[in-house]
Structure formats: structure tokens, C-alpha cells
């Protein structure tokens, strides 16, 4: 009881002005908080307080210096060998050679023989004329001829007529015969006879025509 009484006594004896200042500060703090809540400033303050601070650490990149170049190989200088010059050979005089005495042969005048006249050869014979080419008479182109035979059918039927044929001559022979006109019964006989002709021709072809008359006796 004595302790409580002492405390009450001490509390009651405190300065009343100090108590009034304390209560005034508390009221002022509450009024400030209320004003911040009404105006919304407290929210911004809370956001700023709550916002984490971002700290970026910038690390300095140190580029290492390039490596030094490899040392160059230094070759030792090659020792120079002194050139030894050979001494010149001793001078030896050439031996004296005496040329043998030469006797020039005597030149005797020899009379030249008289020129011999070469015999004059006779002129060569003239070349034979070249065989003509182109169109010719059958009698000139083919001197050796064979007479065609009278067909038996023409003899039995009493058929007569004239056959005109054209022959192509090459290298002395008749190679082709074409019948130009005449009864057909005589064509085979004329062709067989003309293919047996012996002719004269040059390098080119000769075309000759000939007529054959067939009569029943």
C-alpha cells in the first residue's frame, strides 16, 4: 500500500503543461494520418515504400592484352669458307715444229677431148584421139554388132514392124537398152542382141540409137 500511494503521489505531482504538450502531439499525428488517408497521398507513399529498389551491378569488362608474338628464330650465320685459288700452271713454251718441205707437182696441160654429140631421139608418136562421149551413131560407137533373131510368135502371127531402141554404152559395153517405139513382140529380141555389142567408149557414157526392121519372108 505504501508503494501505490507513492506512485499516485508522484503522478499527481507531474507538470500539467508537459501532459498537455504530449496530448497535443498525439492528436496532431492522428490528424496527419487521417488527412493522408483522405487525400490518397498515403497510398502513393505506401507504393513508394513497398516498391523494391532495383540495383544494377555493372561489371567492368577488362579485355586482356593480345599475346606477344612468338620470338623469331635467329639462324646463326653460316661460316664462310675462304676460297683457295689454285696457282697458275707454269708456262711451258711450245716445241718448235719445222714444216716438212713440200714439192708442188708440175701441172701438165692435157688437151680436152672433142665434144660428143648425143643422138637425137625421134619425137614420140601422137597420142590416140580420145574416145568421143555424148550421143553418137550406133555404127560408129559399136562396130561389132549382133543381128536380132526373128521371134517365132511374130513368124506364126505374121507380125512385121520397125523397132527403135536407145542404148547406154559405158567402158566399151552396153549397160542399158530402152525401147522407144515398135511392136512389143520384138522388144526382147532387140534387147538381147544389143547387150552383146562390142563398143568403143571413153570415160563418160555414150548414148546411141538404132532402128531394126522386122519382115516376115
C-alpha positions in Angstrom: 0.0 0.0 0.0 2.8 2.3 0.6 4.2 1.8 -2.9 0.9 2.5 -4.7 0.5 5.6 -2.6 3.9 6.8 -3.5 3.2 6.3 -7.3 -0.1 8.1 -7.2 1.6 10.9 -5.4 4.4 11.1 -7.9 1.9 11.0 -10.8 -0.3 13.6 -9.3 2.6 15.9 -8.7 3.7 15.9 -12.5 3.8 19.1 -14.5 0.4 19.6 -16.3 2.0 21.5 -19.2 4.1 18.6 -20.3 1.0 16.4 -20.3 -0.8 18.9 -22.5 2.1 19.0 -25.0 2.1 15.2 -25.2 -1.6 15.0 -25.9 -1.3 17.7 -28.5 1.5 15.8 -30.4 -0.6 12.6 -30.4 -3.6 14.5 -31.7 -1.5 16.1 -34.4 -0.1 12.8 -35.6 -3.6 11.2 -35.8 -4.9 14.2 -37.7 -2.0 14.0 -40.2 -2.6 10.2 -40.8 -6.3 10.9 -41.3 -5.6 13.6 -43.9 -3.2 11.4 -45.8 -5.8 8.6 -46.0 -8.5 11.1 -47.2 -6.3 12.7 -49.9 -4.8 9.3 -51.1 -1.3 10.5 -50.5 -0.7 7.7 -48.1 -1.3 5.1 -50.9 1.4 6.7 -53.0 3.7 6.7 -50.1 3.0 3.1 -49.4 3.7 2.2 -53.1 6.9 4.1 -53.0 7.9 2.3 -49.7 6.7 -1.1 -51.0 8.4 -0.7 -54.4 11.6 -2.7 -54.3 14.7 -0.9 -55.1 16.4 -2.3 -58.2 20.1 -2.2 -58.2 22.0 -3.0 -61.3 25.5 -4.1 -60.9 27.7 -3.0 -63.9 30.7 -5.1 -64.2 33.6 -3.7 -66.0 34.8 -5.9 -68.8 38.5 -6.0 -68.9 39.9 -7.0 -72.3 43.1 -8.9 -71.9 46.1 -7.7 -73.9 47.0 -9.7 -77.0 49.6 -12.3 -76.6 53.1 -11.3 -77.6 54.3 -12.6 -81.0 56.5 -15.7 -80.9 60.1 -14.9 -81.0 61.7 -15.2 -84.4 64.3 -17.9 -84.9 67.6 -16.4 -85.4 69.8 -18.6 -87.6 73.4 -18.4 -86.9 75.4 -17.1 -89.8 76.9 -19.8 -91.9 80.7 -19.7 -91.7 82.3 -18.6 -94.9 85.0 -20.8 -96.2 87.8 -18.9 -97.8 88.2 -19.7 -101.5 91.5 -21.2 -102.3 92.7 -20.2 -105.7 94.8 -22.7 -107.4 98.2 -21.4 -108.5 98.5 -20.9 -112.3 100.3 -23.7 -114.1 103.9 -23.0 -115.0 104.4 -21.6 -118.5 105.8 -24.2 -120.9 106.9 -22.9 -124.3 105.5 -24.9 -127.2 108.1 -27.1 -129.1 109.2 -25.7 -132.4 108.0 -27.7 -135.3 109.6 -27.3 -138.6 107.2 -27.9 -141.5 108.4 -30.6 -144.0 109.5 -29.4 -147.4 106.7 -29.7 -149.9 107.2 -30.1 -153.6 104.5 -28.7 -155.8 103.5 -31.1 -158.6 104.1 -29.9 -162.0 100.9 -29.0 -163.9 100.9 -30.5 -167.3 98.5 -29.2 -170.0 96.2 -32.0 -171.2 94.2 -31.4 -174.4 90.4 -31.7 -173.9 88.7 -34.3 -176.0 86.3 -33.1 -178.6 82.6 -33.0 -177.5 80.5 -35.9 -178.5 77.1 -35.1 -179.9 74.2 -37.0 -178.3 71.9 -38.8 -180.7 68.7 -37.0 -181.3 65.7 -39.2 -180.3 62.8 -39.3 -182.7 59.6 -37.5 -181.5 57.1 -39.7 -179.7 54.1 -40.9 -181.7 51.0 -38.7 -181.4 48.6 -39.9 -178.7 45.5 -41.7 -180.0 42.4 -39.5 -180.1 40.2 -39.7 -177.1 37.0 -41.7 -177.5 34.1 -39.4 -178.0 31.4 -39.1 -175.5 27.8 -38.0 -175.7 25.4 -39.0 -178.4 26.8 -41.0 -181.4 25.7 -43.2 -184.2 25.5 -46.8 -183.2 27.6 -47.9 -186.2 30.5 -45.7 -185.0 30.2 -46.4 -181.3 29.7 -50.2 -181.6 31.5 -51.6 -184.7 30.8 -55.2 -183.7 27.1 -55.9 -183.7 24.8 -58.9 -183.4 21.7 -59.2 -185.5 18.5 -59.8 -183.5 16.6 -63.0 -184.2 13.0 -63.1 -185.6 10.6 -64.2 -182.8 8.6 -67.4 -183.6 5.4 -65.7 -182.4 5.9 -62.9 -185.0 6.5 -65.5 -187.7 3.4 -67.5 -186.7 1.2 -64.5 -186.5 2.8 -62.7 -189.5 3.7 -59.6 -187.5 6.1 -57.1 -189.1 7.4 -53.6 -188.0 10.3 -51.3 -187.1 11.7 -51.1 -183.6 13.7 -48.0 -182.4 15.9 -48.6 -179.4 18.3 -46.5 -177.3 21.5 -47.9 -175.8 23.7 -46.6 -173.0 27.4 -47.5 -173.5 30.0 -47.4 -170.7 33.6 -48.7 -170.8 33.0 -50.4 -174.2 29.9 -52.3 -173.2 26.1 -51.7 -173.5 24.8 -51.4 -169.9 21.2 -50.4 -170.6 18.7 -50.7 -173.5 15.4 -48.7 -173.8 12.8 -49.5 -176.5 11.5 -46.2 -177.8 8.9 -47.5 -180.3 7.8 -50.6 -182.2 5.8 -53.8 -181.7 6.2 -55.3 -178.3 6.8 -58.8 -179.7 10.2 -57.7 -180.9 11.4 -55.9 -177.8 13.1 -58.9 -176.1 15.0 -59.9 -179.3 16.3 -56.3 -179.8 17.4 -56.0 -176.2 19.3 -59.4 -176.2 21.1 -58.5 -179.4 22.2 -55.1 -178.3 23.5 -56.3 -175.0 26.1 -58.4 -177.0 27.6 -55.4 -178.9 31.3 -54.6 -178.6 31.7 -50.9 -178.5 34.4 -48.1 -178.1 33.9 -45.5 -175.4 35.9 -43.2 -173.2 35.5 -42.4 -169.5 32.0 -41.0 -170.0 28.7 -42.6 -171.1 27.7 -42.7 -174.8 24.0 -42.8 -175.8 23.3 -44.2 -179.3 20.0 -45.0 -181.0 19.3 -47.7 -183.6 16.4 -48.9 -185.7 15.6 -52.5 -186.5 13.2 -53.6 -189.3 11.5 -57.0 -189.0 9.8 -58.6 -192.1 8.2 -62.0 -192.5 9.6 -63.7 -195.6 
